[in-house]
């Protein structure tokens, strides 16, 4: 009799469980046995004994982000409750706002990415997005914006993703106040933090990027503004852009990146008020400018870089009002660079202020401060009465034979350099500052 009673209890429990599951499915917007709409990937079921965090909007409540998006209308706000929401790739194909409440985490459960935005006017705010896998053939991104305009990605944390934010063929988007961190140890297996390709009029401001291949990467981007970003400890460049005209980079900080910052094959670029600091390495630069035209580099601070500015094939670049402090080489200007003008800059305690690979000079240095200047100012107008030759003989020797750097502190070289200043034989005669300043411009 006891065994029969137990069977009845088990049967009743099964019936109650089935009924409760159907009711829960109806409340969540996904009935038992329902098919998830095509084009989206459903979330994983909650762990045994747990319940998936909820997603709420004015239209209802769900436990599945893909279904919540499919049920959303234009302009709806989907609020993701605190907790871990596990998901594959969710396509955002309508203008909605995803708003993460405190502690809301969107975690990859096996998809190529997390959010694939294809609609104009989408906002993603306040989420932690993590776990997008690496790939050697595809650029998996936590947030991919493709062919969409006017997106806003702000106040999010991106953790251990291959690519963080990827914009392709998009315009008028704003990326603000995000933190992007990754822990890759090789360039080949790491993606970029913020990646823009074929985009226009994008604002990238107040973001912090660390541990990616390139912190910020731009290619074929027009009219972008990058400001107040911090890009540090990345495996290659803190900022890397090519074929991108008419962009501005203002008040950013680039620190301890393996190769520094590279600006290539572009024109009408403005680089103003940035800090380039502690970018050390055999092939590291504070700022590499290669084939850049009609651009401005002003008001920046270059501190403790292997090479502060390296110029290759650059033309008509105005370099003015910058501070070069304790770098290995402050400015390396190769013979392919022409009609560039260096004025009102401070060169302070660099191992080498200027170096080149030619006795010919096609650039202008005028009215700069040089801490190595040994001249005088009898007229009292703040300008040295004798010209300053910033290229040391030893700088040319090291340019031709880097191993000679071990002789940097040799007293014999000091004697040779005095003789070279008196009667220049090897250093370029035309690379001279005729009006050296007696005081730093920043004072």
N, C-alpha and C positions, 0 to 999 in steps of 0.2 A: 504493500500500500504506500510505503514511503517512497519507493522508486517511481510509482505512478504519479505521485504528487510532484516530484521533482521534474518529471517530463512536462507536466502542465505549466510549471513555473518557467522553464526554459522556453517553451513555445510562446508564452505570453511576453517574455522579455524580447524575443526576436520580433514579434509583431509590433511591440512598442517602439523598438529601435528603428524598424523600417518606416513606421509612420512619422517618427521624429525627424528622420533624415529627409523625407519628402517635404515636410513642413519647413525645415531649415533651408532646403534648396529653393523653395518658393520665396522665402524671405530674402535670400541672397540674390535673387534674380536669375539663378541657374537651377532649373528643375532637374531632378534625378533623371539621368539618361539624355539630358539636353545636349545638343551639338554646339560647340563653340564656333562662332562665326569664322568664315574663311579669312585668311590673311593675318590672324592673330594667334598667339600661342598662349594656352591657358597656364595658370599658375599650378605649382605642385599642390597636392592635398596637404592639409596641415599635419604636423607630426602627431602620432598617436598620443592621446591625452591632452592635445593642445588645440587651439582654434586659430585659424588664419586671421591676421588683423584686418580690419574692415576698411572699405573705401566708400565714402559717402558723397552724395551730391543732392541737389534739390529733387532729383528724380527717384532716389532710392538709395539702397545700401547693398554693397557687393563684397565678396571676398576674393574676387578675381579682377585684376586690373584690365585685362583684355576685354572682358565682358562689360565692365564699367565704361570703357571707352566706346564700345559698340553701341551702348545704350545712351550715350551722351548726345546732347544737342549743341548747336553753335553757342559759344560763350559760356558753357557750363564750367564749373569748378569742381574737380574731383579731389577730395581731401583724403589723403592716405594717413591712417592712424599710426601711432607709434608702434614699432615692432618690425619684424623682418618680413617683407613681401617678396616671395621667391617667384621669379618669372623668366620665361624665355623672351624672345624679341616681341615687343608690343608696337604695332604700327599706330601712330597718332595721325589719323587722316582727316581730322576736323579741328577747327579752332577751339581748343579747350585749355584750361589751366590745371596742371597737376601741382597740388600744394601739399607738401609734406608737413605733417604735424610733428612736434618734438619727438625725436627717436625713430622717425620713419626711415626704413632702409629698403631699397630696391636691390635685390641680389640676384645675380645671374644663376639660372638653374639649368644651363646647358645650351642656351641659344648663342648665336653669333654676336649679338649685342643686347642692349636693354630697350632703349627707346629709338624708334625709327620715325622721325617726324617728316611728313610729306605735305602737311597743310600749312597755310599761312596763319600767322597770329597765334601760335602756340606758346604758352609759358610753362616753364618747369622751374619750380622754386622750393627750396627748403628740404630737399631730399639728400640722402646718402645713397650713392649708386656705386656698386662694387662687383668685382669678379668677372669682367668681360675678358674672355680668353685671348691669348696671343695667337697669331697665325703668320705663316711665312708667305701666304698667297692672297689674303684678304685683310683689309683694314677694319677690323672689328672695333666698334666704338660704343662706349656706354650711352652716349647721345649722338645719333647721326641725324643731321638736318640736311635733307636732300631736295633741291628744287623748291624750297619753301622760303617765304619772305616774312620779315617782321617778327621773328621769334625772339623770345626773352629767356635766357638761361641764367638764373641768378641765385646766389645764396645756397648753392649746393656743395656737397663734398663728394669728390670722386676718388675712390680708394681701390688701388690695385686693378686698374683696367689697362687693356692694351693701348687703345686710344681713349682719351677722355671725352672731349667735345670735337666733333668733326662736322664742319660746314662745307657743303658742296653745291655749287650753282645756286647760291642763296644771296639774298640782299636785305639790307636794313635790319639786321639782327643785332642784339645786344647781349654780350656775355659779361656778367658783372658779379664780383664778390664771391667767386667760386674758389674752392681749394682742390687741387688735383695732386695726388701723391701716388707714386708707384715705387716698386722695389726691384726693378729689373737690374741685372748686373752686366748685360751685354747689349750693345746697340742692335744686333741682329734679331733679338727677341723682345725688343721694347718698341712701343709706339710713341706718338707725340701727345703731349698734354692737351694743347689746343691746336687744332689743325684746320686751316682755311684753304680751300681750293676753289678757284674760279668764283670768288665772292666779291661783292661790292658794298661799300658804305656800312661796314661792320664796326661796332664799338666794342672794344675789349678793354675792360677797366677794372682795377681793384682785385684782380685774381692772383692767386699764389700757386705756383707750379713747381713740383720737385720730383726728381727720380725718374723722369721719362727720358726718351731718346733726345728729342728736342722739346724744350719747354713750350715754345710757341713757334709754329711753322706757318708760313704764308707762301702760296704760289699762285700766280695770276690773280692777284687781289688788287682792287682799285679802291681808293678813297677810304681806307680803313684808318681808324684812330686807336692806338694802343697807349694807355696811360695808367700810371700807378699800379702796374703789375710787378710782382716779385717772382723772378724765375731763377732758381738756384739748384745746385747739386744735380744737374741733369747730365746724362751720359755723353751727350755731344754738345749741341748748342743751346744756350738759354733762349736765343731768338735766331731764327733762320728764315730768310725770305729771298725769293727769286722771282724775277719777271713781274714785279709788283710796283706800279707807278703811283705817285700822288698820295702816298701814305705818310702818317706822322706817328712818331714814337716819343712820348713826352713823360718825364718823371717816373720812369720804370727803374727797377733795380735788377741787375744781372750779376750774380755772385757764384763763384766756385763751380762754374760749368766747365766741363772737360775741354771744350774747344772755344768757349766764349760766345761771341755773337758774330754772325755772318750776314752781310747785306750784299746781294749780288744781282747783276744784270737788271738794274732798275734806274729810274730817273725821277726827279722832283720829290726826293725823300727828305723829310725833316726829322732830325734826331736831336732832341732838345731836353736838357735838364735831367738826363739819366745818370745812373751810377753804374760803372763797370768795375767790378772789384774782385780781386783774388782769383782770377782766371789764369791758372798756371798750367804749364805743360809744354812739351816740345813743339806742339802744333796748336797752341792756344793763343787766343787774341782777346783783348777787351772788345775790339770791334774790327772786323775784317771788312773792308769795302773793296769790292771787285767789280769793275765795269759799271760804275755808278756815275751818273751825269746830273749836272745842274741841281745839286742838293745842298743841304745846310746841316752842319754838325756844330751845335752851339750850346754853351752853358752846361756841359756834361763834366762829370768827375771820373777820371780814370786812375784807379789806385791799386797798386800791387798786382799788375798783370804782366805776363811774360812779354807781350807786345800790346801796347795800349791801342794804337791805330796802325793797321797795316793797309796800305793803299796799293792796289794793283789795277792798272788800266782805268783809273778814275779820272774824270775830267770836270772842271769847273765846279768843284766842291768848295764851299766856304766853311772853313774850320776856325771858329772864333769863340773866344770867351770860355774855353775849356781849361780844366786843371788836370795836369799830368803829374802824379805824385808817386814816387818810389816804384816805378815800373822798371822792368828790365830794359826794354826799348820803348820810349814814349811814342815815337812816330817812325815808321818804316815806310819810306816812299820809294817805290821801284821806278825805274826809268820809263815805264809805260804810263805813268801818271803825269798828266799835263794840265796846266792852267788852274791848279788848285791854289787856294790862298789861305795861309795860316796867320791870323792876326789876334792880338790881345789875349793870347793863351799864357798860362803859367806852367813852366817846366821846372819842377821842384824835385831835386834829389833822385833823379833817374840814373840808372847805370849808363844808359846812352840816351841822349835827348832825341837825336835824329840820325838815321842811317839810310843809305841808299846803295844801289848796285851799279852806279854809273858816275862818271866824272861830269856828266852833263846834268843840268837841272832845268826843268821847265815849270817850276812852281815858285810861289812867292812866300817868303817868311818876312813879316814886317810888324814891328811894334809888339813883340812878345817879351815876357819876362823869363830870364834864364838864371837859375840859381848858380850855374857854373860861370856866369859872366864875370870877368875880372877887370872890366873897364871902369870908367869914372864919368862923373857928370859935373864939369866945371861951370856950366851955364845954369845949373839948378832947375832945369825944366823937366826933370824926371826921365829924360831920355839919355842913354849912354852916348858919350862923345865919339866913341870908336865902335865900329861894327863888331858883331859877334858871329863867329863861325861855329854853328852847333854840331857839325859832323866831326867826330873825333877820328883820328887816324886808326885807332884800335877798333872802332866800330866797323870800318871798312875791312880790316883784317879778319874780324870775326865773321862778317858777312860772307867772305870768301872761304874761310876755314873755321867753322864753328868750334873745333877743338882748341883753338887759340884762346878761348874764353878762360882757360885755367890761368892765364897770365894777367887777369884783370887788375890785380893789385901790384903788379910789378913796377918798381921805381924806374927801371930802364925804359919802360913804355912812356912814363911821364916825361922823360927827357926827349924821347922821339916826338911826342905830341907837341911839346913846346917848339921844337924845331919846325914841325909841320905848320904850326900857326904863324910863325915868322915868315916862312917861305913855302906856301902850299905847293906840294908836288902831286900828292895822291888824292887829297880831298877835293871835292868840286868847288872851284873858285866862285861860281855863281850862286851857290847855296849859302847865303849869308843874310843875317838880319841887320840891316843898315841902321835901324832905330830901336835897339834893345831897351826895354823898360828897366828902371832901377828898382821898382817895387812891384810886388805881386798885384795883379788887377783885383783879386778877391779881397784885399785888405781895405 
